[in-house]
Amino acid sequence: MSAGAIFGGLGVLGSVLQYRSTVTSGKVQKTIMEAQARNKRLEGRVEAVKAKESANEILRRTKRALASNLARGYSSGVLPEVGSAAVFSEQQVLRPAALDVGILEQDAFLAIEQSEREARNLEYRGAMAARQAQTQAITGLVMNVAQVGLAGAFSGMSLGGGSGYSASAFQGVSKAGTTNVPISSRVGPAFGG
């Protein structure tokens, strides 16, 4: 075994280790992106819960304001469910509260939707990073093996059974150093037949 074959084998071994390292780094990148996606989903849920808590606080304040209006109406001898007291309660308390609660419910919905979109984007980027790493690793491995093969590192090694077609088996060399191919041997794709 020649030194070229040994160094060629070491080069291929290095290429295989580099392949594994590149694929592993792609998998790590994918795992990182998946963790970031989970965090984005949690952030969206936290924002939704905050919005719902704010809406609940608005509803509590609305109940207090309505109770105060009812108490004020009864204490002054006016029926608070009819007339100007009812209009005041509706216009000054209920309508703004309903608008605020509606807006906060939309905020909760949008926070979850946005976090889901961002999470899906991160998951996609992670999957693409893993695929790109694998493609890069395979390309690098093939190029390194081809480079070692072109350098002639495996020329002295027998890699197969040796039963394949060999042009030199049909060729003879004349005294002048030129190749002579007998007419009877000129059969096959190389000779047009």
C-alpha positions in Angstrom: 0.0 0.0 0.0 1.5 3.3 -1.0 1.7 6.5 1.0 -0.7 8.2 -1.4 -3.3 5.6 -0.6 -2.8 6.1 3.1 -3.1 9.8 2.9 -6.1 9.5 0.6 -7.8 7.2 3.1 -7.1 9.7 5.9 -8.5 12.5 3.7 -11.7 10.5 3.2 -11.9 9.8 6.9 -11.5 13.5 7.6 -14.2 14.2 5.1 -16.6 11.7 6.8 -15.9 13.3 10.1 -16.6 16.8 8.6 -19.8 15.4 7.1 -21.0 14.2 10.5 -20.0 17.5 12.2 -21.9 19.6 9.6 -25.0 17.4 9.8 -24.9 17.6 13.6 -24.5 21.4 13.6 -27.6 21.6 11.3 -29.6 19.4 13.8 -28.5 21.7 16.6 -29.6 24.7 14.7 -33.0 23.1 14.1 -33.3 22.3 17.8 -32.5 25.9 18.7 -35.1 27.2 16.2 -37.7 24.8 17.6 -37.0 26.1 21.2 -37.3 29.7 20.0 -40.6 28.7 18.3 -41.9 27.3 21.6 -40.9 30.5 23.4 -42.7 32.6 20.8 -45.9 30.5 21.3 -45.6 31.0 25.1 -45.0 34.8 24.6 -48.2 35.0 22.6 -50.2 33.1 25.2 -48.8 35.4 27.9 -49.8 38.5 25.9 -53.3 37.0 25.4 -53.6 36.3 29.2 -52.5 39.9 29.9 -55.1 41.2 27.5 -57.9 39.0 29.1 -56.8 40.2 32.6 -57.1 43.8 31.4 -60.5 43.1 30.0 -61.6 41.5 33.3 -60.4 44.5 35.2 -62.4 46.8 32.9 -65.5 44.6 33.5 -64.9 44.8 37.3 -64.7 48.6 37.1 -67.8 48.7 34.9 -69.8 46.7 37.5 -68.6 49.2 40.2 -69.6 52.2 38.2 -73.0 50.8 37.4 -73.6 49.9 41.0 -72.6 53.4 42.0 -75.1 54.9 39.4 -77.9 52.6 40.7 -77.2 53.5 44.3 -77.1 57.2 43.4 -80.4 56.9 41.5 -82.2 55.1 44.3 -80.8 57.4 47.0 -82.1 60.5 45.2 -85.6 58.9 44.7 -85.2 58.4 40.9 -85.6 55.0 39.2 -82.1 54.4 37.7 -83.4 51.9 35.1 -85.4 54.5 33.1 -84.9 58.1 31.9 -81.7 60.1 32.1 -80.0 57.9 34.7 -80.3 54.8 32.4 -79.0 56.9 29.4 -76.1 58.2 31.5 -75.2 54.6 32.6 -75.4 53.3 29.0 -73.5 56.2 27.4 -70.9 56.9 30.0 -70.2 53.4 31.4 -71.4 50.5 29.3 -70.5 51.7 25.8 -66.8 52.6 26.5 -66.4 49.4 28.6 -67.8 47.3 25.8 -65.5 48.9 23.2 -62.4 48.5 25.5 -63.3 44.8 26.2 -63.8 44.1 22.5 -60.4 45.7 21.7 -58.6 43.7 24.4 -60.2 40.5 23.1 -58.9 41.3 19.6 -55.5 42.0 21.1 -55.5 38.6 22.8 -56.5 36.8 19.5 -53.9 38.8 17.5 -51.1 38.0 20.1 -51.7 34.3 19.7 -52.0 34.5 15.9 -48.8 36.5 15.6 -46.9 34.2 17.9 -48.0 31.2 15.9 -46.9 32.8 12.7 -43.5 33.6 14.2 -43.2 30.1 15.6 -44.0 28.5 12.3 -41.4 30.7 10.6 -38.8 29.7 13.2 -39.6 26.0 12.7 -39.3 26.4 9.0 -36.0 28.2 9.3 -34.7 25.4 11.6 -35.8 22.7 9.1 -34.1 24.6 6.3 -30.9 25.0 8.3 -30.8 21.2 8.9 -31.5 20.5 5.2 -28.9 23.0 4.1 -26.3 21.5 6.5 -27.0 18.0 5.2 -26.7 19.2 1.6 -23.5 21.1 2.3 -22.1 18.0 4.1 -23.0 15.6 1.3 -21.6 18.0 -1.3 -18.4 18.5 0.7 -18.0 14.7 1.2 -18.5 14.0 -2.5 -16.1 16.8 -3.6 -13.4 15.6 -1.1 -13.7 11.9 -2.2 -13.6 13.0 -5.8 -10.5 15.1 -5.1 -8.8 12.2 -3.4 -9.7 10.0 -6.3 -8.4 12.4 -8.9 -5.2 12.8 -7.0 -4.6 9.1 -7.7 -4.6 7.9 -4.1 -6.6 4.8 -4.9 -4.7 3.9 -8.1 -2.7 1.1 -6.4 -5.7 -0.3 -4.6 -8.0 -2.9 -6.0 -11.5 -1.7 -5.2 -13.5 -4.3 -7.2 -13.4 -7.7 -8.7 -11.6 -6.6 -11.8 -14.0 -8.4 -14.2 -15.1 -5.1 -15.9 -14.3 -3.9 -19.4 -10.7 -2.9 -20.0 -9.7 -1.2 -23.2 -6.0 -2.2 -22.7 -7.0 -5.9 -22.9 -7.9 -5.4 -26.6 -5.1 -3.1 -27.5 -1.6 -3.9 -28.5 1.4 -1.6 -28.7 3.5 -1.7 -31.9 7.3 -1.3 -32.0 6.8 2.4 -32.8 4.9 2.9 -29.6 1.5 3.4 -31.2 -1.6 1.6 -30.3 -2.9 -1.1 -32.7 -6.4 -2.3 -32.4 -7.2 -5.3 -34.6 -10.3 -4.9 -36.8 -11.9 -8.0 -35.3 -11.8 -6.4 -31.8 -13.4 -3.1 -32.9 -16.8 -3.9 -31.5 -18.7 -2.0 -28.9 -19.8 1.6 -28.1 -16.3 3.0 -28.4 -16.0 1.8 -32.0 -19.6 2.7 -33.1 -21.0 -0.8 -33.0 
